[in-house]
Protein backbone atom coordinates (compact mmCIF):
# COMPACT_ATOMS: atom_id res chain seq x y z
CA UNK A 1 0.00 0.00 0.00
CA UNK A 2 2.80 2.42 0.91
CA UNK A 3 4.48 1.84 -2.46
CA UNK A 4 1.23 2.67 -4.30
CA UNK A 5 0.86 5.93 -2.39
CA UNK A 6 4.44 6.93 -3.21
CA UNK A 7 3.86 6.05 -6.87
CA UNK A 8 0.70 8.17 -6.86
CA UNK A 9 2.66 11.18 -5.60
CA UNK A 10 5.36 10.51 -8.18
CA UNK A 11 2.87 10.47 -11.02
CA UNK A 12 1.26 13.61 -9.61
CA UNK A 13 4.71 15.21 -9.69
CA UNK A 14 5.24 14.33 -13.34
CA UNK A 15 1.81 15.64 -14.33
CA UNK A 16 2.22 18.82 -12.24
CA UNK A 17 5.61 19.76 -13.68
CA UNK A 18 4.60 18.99 -17.25
CA UNK A 19 1.36 20.92 -16.76
CA UNK A 20 3.24 23.91 -15.40
CA UNK A 21 5.58 23.89 -18.40
CA UNK A 22 2.69 23.51 -20.84
CA UNK A 23 0.62 26.27 -19.23
CA UNK A 24 3.51 28.74 -19.18
CA UNK A 25 4.68 27.87 -22.68
CA UNK A 26 1.24 28.49 -24.14
CA UNK A 27 0.73 31.64 -22.04
CA UNK A 28 -2.16 30.34 -19.94
CA UNK A 29 -0.38 31.28 -16.71
CA UNK A 30 2.50 33.59 -15.81
CA UNK A 31 5.91 32.11 -15.00
CA UNK A 32 6.19 34.16 -11.83
CA UNK A 33 2.65 33.44 -10.71
CA UNK A 34 1.33 31.40 -7.83
CA UNK A 35 -0.13 28.59 -9.96
CA UNK A 36 3.14 27.95 -11.78
CA UNK A 37 5.20 28.00 -8.61
CA UNK A 38 2.81 25.71 -6.72
CA UNK A 39 2.74 23.20 -9.57
CA UNK A 40 6.54 23.17 -9.72
CA UNK A 41 7.01 22.96 -5.95
CA UNK A 42 4.47 20.21 -5.34
CA UNK A 43 5.51 18.36 -8.48
CA UNK A 44 9.14 18.28 -7.46
CA UNK A 45 8.10 17.10 -4.00
CA UNK A 46 6.24 14.16 -5.52
CA UNK A 47 9.16 13.14 -7.71
CA UNK A 48 11.59 13.58 -4.81
CA UNK A 49 9.50 11.16 -2.71
CA UNK A 50 9.78 8.48 -5.37
CA UNK A 51 13.50 9.10 -5.84
CA UNK A 52 14.06 8.91 -2.08
CA UNK A 53 12.11 5.67 -1.78
CA UNK A 54 14.24 4.13 -4.54
CA UNK A 55 17.49 5.64 -3.21
CA UNK A 56 18.02 7.30 -6.61
CA UNK A 57 20.20 10.26 -5.70
CA UNK A 58 20.38 12.26 -8.96
CA UNK A 59 16.65 12.93 -9.34
CA UNK A 60 16.36 13.31 -5.57
CA UNK A 61 18.88 16.15 -5.44
CA UNK A 62 17.58 17.75 -8.62
CA UNK A 63 14.12 17.91 -7.11
CA UNK A 64 15.35 19.06 -3.71
CA UNK A 65 17.00 22.04 -5.43
CA UNK A 66 13.85 22.57 -7.53
CA UNK A 67 11.76 22.59 -4.33
CA UNK A 68 14.11 25.07 -2.66
CA UNK A 69 13.84 27.45 -5.60
CA UNK A 70 10.07 27.09 -5.55
CA UNK A 71 9.93 27.61 -1.79
CA UNK A 72 11.89 30.86 -2.05
CA UNK A 73 9.60 32.17 -4.80
CA UNK A 74 6.47 31.11 -2.93
CA UNK A 75 7.78 32.82 0.21
CA UNK A 76 8.33 36.00 -1.80
CA UNK A 77 4.85 35.78 -3.32
CA UNK A 78 3.21 35.44 0.08
CA UNK A 79 5.38 37.60 2.34
CA UNK A 80 7.46 40.05 0.34
CA UNK A 81 4.60 42.21 -0.94
C-alpha positions as CSV (number, residue, x, y, z in Angstrom):
1,X,0.0,0.0,0.0
2,X,2.8,2.4,0.9
3,X,4.5,1.8,-2.5
4,X,1.2,2.7,-4.3
5,X,0.9,5.9,-2.4
6,X,4.4,6.9,-3.2
7,X,3.9,6.1,-6.9
8,X,0.7,8.2,-6.9
9,X,2.7,11.2,-5.6
10,X,5.4,10.5,-8.2
11,X,2.9,10.5,-11.0
12,X,1.3,13.6,-9.6
13,X,4.7,15.2,-9.7
14,X,5.2,14.3,-13.3
15,X,1.8,15.6,-14.3
16,X,2.2,18.8,-12.2
17,X,5.6,19.8,-13.7
18,X,4.6,19.0,-17.3
19,X,1.4,20.9,-16.8
20,X,3.2,23.9,-15.4
21,X,5.6,23.9,-18.4
22,X,2.7,23.5,-20.8
23,X,0.6,26.3,-19.2
24,X,3.5,28.7,-19.2
25,X,4.7,27.9,-22.7
26,X,1.2,28.5,-24.1
27,X,0.7,31.6,-22.0
28,X,-2.2,30.3,-19.9
29,X,-0.4,31.3,-16.7
30,X,2.5,33.6,-15.8
31,X,5.9,32.1,-15.0
32,X,6.2,34.2,-11.8
33,X,2.6,33.4,-10.7
34,X,1.3,31.4,-7.8
35,X,-0.1,28.6,-10.0
36,X,3.1,28.0,-11.8
37,X,5.2,28.0,-8.6
38,X,2.8,25.7,-6.7
39,X,2.7,23.2,-9.6
40,X,6.5,23.2,-9.7
41,X,7.0,23.0,-6.0
42,X,4.5,20.2,-5.3
43,X,5.5,18.4,-8.5
44,X,9.1,18.3,-7.5
45,X,8.1,17.1,-4.0
46,X,6.2,14.2,-5.5
47,X,9.2,13.1,-7.7
48,X,11.6,13.6,-4.8
49,X,9.5,11.2,-2.7
50,X,9.8,8.5,-5.4
51,X,13.5,9.1,-5.8
52,X,14.1,8.9,-2.1
53,X,12.1,5.7,-1.8
54,X,14.2,4.1,-4.5
55,X,17.5,5.6,-3.2
56,X,18.0,7.3,-6.6
57,X,20.2,10.3,-5.7
58,X,20.4,12.3,-9.0
59,X,16.6,12.9,-9.3
60,X,16.4,13.3,-5.6
61,X,18.9,16.2,-5.4
62,X,17.6,17.8,-8.6
63,X,14.1,17.9,-7.1
64,X,15.3,19.1,-3.7
65,X,17.0,22.0,-5.4
66,X,13.8,22.6,-7.5
67,X,11.8,22.6,-4.3
68,X,14.1,25.1,-2.7
69,X,13.8,27.4,-5.6
70,X,10.1,27.1,-5.5
71,X,9.9,27.6,-1.8
72,X,11.9,30.9,-2.1
73,X,9.6,32.2,-4.8
74,X,6.5,31.1,-2.9
75,X,7.8,32.8,0.2
76,X,8.3,36.0,-1.8
77,X,4.9,35.8,-3.3
78,X,3.2,35.4,0.1
79,X,5.4,37.6,2.3
80,X,7.5,40.1,0.3
81,X,4.6,42.2,-0.9
